[in-house]
Amino acid sequence: MSQAIQYCQTIPSPIGELQVCADNNGICAILYAPAPDYQLSPNPHTEAACHQLSQYFNGERKQFELPISPQGSEFQTQVWQQLQRIPYGQTRSYGEIAKALNKPNAVRAVGGANGKNPIPIIVPCHRVIGANGKLTGFAGGLEAKAWLLAHEQGSAGEKIGN
């Protein structure tokens, strides 16, 4: 993934500082812990993403309209496309995603692909939960996942740590 990253900028958010990264084709990564080896150099893609993320966190946007350029296998890409079909404020289980892909036995593979999603929030991997309704792993931490889900359901606090 790092070879594709050409442009980066950071944005404060209620779940901590995010680093938005892009190549010439679109957004290719959102990092929860800014990577010190990426030089901050915005481009129109990172600027648009930061603007739309700010709108999202302010409750003014429910859907992102950005070109994305994730790097992954064909299966990962299929999973990430399916994640983008989960409506704002709703959740799906890993099993439901596997069934939507016509691969009902691929639950663990869906979980693996979900965990490798390089563009969280925009590609809403936080909307995927365990079959029992419990929150499962999230790159930004379970507290951030809980905040994002609560935010989309209108019940989040101002920021994590309140």
N, C-alpha and C positions, 0 to 999 in steps of 0.2 A: 504494500500500500504506500509506503513512504516515497517510492520512486514517482508516483503519480502526483504527489503533493507539490504544488508550485507556489501556492498563495495561501496565506493564513492571516486571520485576525481573531482577537479575543472579544468576548462579550460577557458582561456580568449577567448572572441570572439568579433566580431564587434558589437554584440547586447548586450554585457555585459557578466559578468562572469557567466558561466554555471556550474552546479554541475551534474555530470553524475553518476548515481547510478545503481547497479546491484545486482542480487542474483547469485546463482551458475548456473542458467540456461541461463542468458543473461541480457541485459539491461532492467531495470524495471522502470526507471524514469530519466528525465532530468528536473532539476529545474532551474528557472531563477534567483531566489534569494537563494543562498546557505543556506541550513537549518543548523543552528548552532548545532542542537542535533545529526546530523549524523557525526560520526567520519570519517575523511578522511583516507581511507584504500583501495587503488586500488587493482584490480585483473585483470587478462588478458582481461575480457570483458570491463571493464572501460578503460583500456589502449588502446584497439583496437578502442573503440568508440571515445575516445579523438583524436586518430590519424586520424580516418576517418572524424571526425568533422573538424579538422584542414584542411584536404584536401578539404573538402566541402567549407569552408570559403575562402580558397585560390583559388577556382575555378578549382580545380584539380579532384573533385569527384562529380558525379551527382546521384549516387545511393549508398546506404549503404548496406554493406554485413556483417551484424551483427546478432547474435542470440538476440531475444528480448523476454522479459518475462513480458508483461503488465498484470496487475490484473484488471479484469472488468467482467461485465455480458456478456452473450452470444451475446446479441445485440451490446453492445459496441465493443466487439472483432470483430464482423462482420464489423462494421463501420470502425474500425482501419485498418482492412485488406483491405477494399475498398480504404482508404486513400493512402495506399502504392501503389495502382495501378494508381494514378494520376501521369502522367509523369512530370519529372523535367521541370520547366519553364512554366507549364500549370496550369490552375485553373479549379475548378468545383464548382457548386453551391450546396447548401444543398439539393435542389430538385433533382439534377442530381445524387447525392449519394443515396438518397432514392430510386429513380427509378432503379439504378444499383443493389440495394438490393431487388428488386421486392416488395418494400413497399412504393409506391409513396405518401401515406398519412402520412408517418412517418418523414416529414421534420423537425418538432420541436424535435423529438426524436434523429434524426441524429445530429442536432445542439447540443443537450445536450451531446451526446456521443463524439462528436468532442471536445467539451469544457472540457471533462474529460480525454482526451488523455494524458496519463502520460509520453509519450516519444515524445514530439514535435521535430520537424526538422527531426529526423530519421523516425518517422511516421508523414508525412508532413501535419498536420492539417492547417498549414499556407496557403496551396493551396486551401482552401475552402473559398468561398466568397458568398456574398448575391446574390440573383437572379437578382438584379439590377446592379450587377457588383461592388458594394461598399464593402470595407473591413468591416468585422464585428469582434466581440470580439476575443481576442487572449490573452492567459495567459501571454505572454511576453510583451503585449501592442501593440497597433495598429502601432506604429512607428517601432517596431521590425518586425511585420508582413509585413509592407510595404517594409522594408529593405530586408527581405528574398526574397520576390517576385521580387523586382528589381534586387537583386543579381543573381537570377536564370535567369533573362532576360538580364543580362549583363549590367545593368545600375545603380548599387548601388555605393554609395560612400564607402570610406574606413571603416567607422564605424559610428554608431549613434552618433550624437552630433557634426558632422563636420559642 
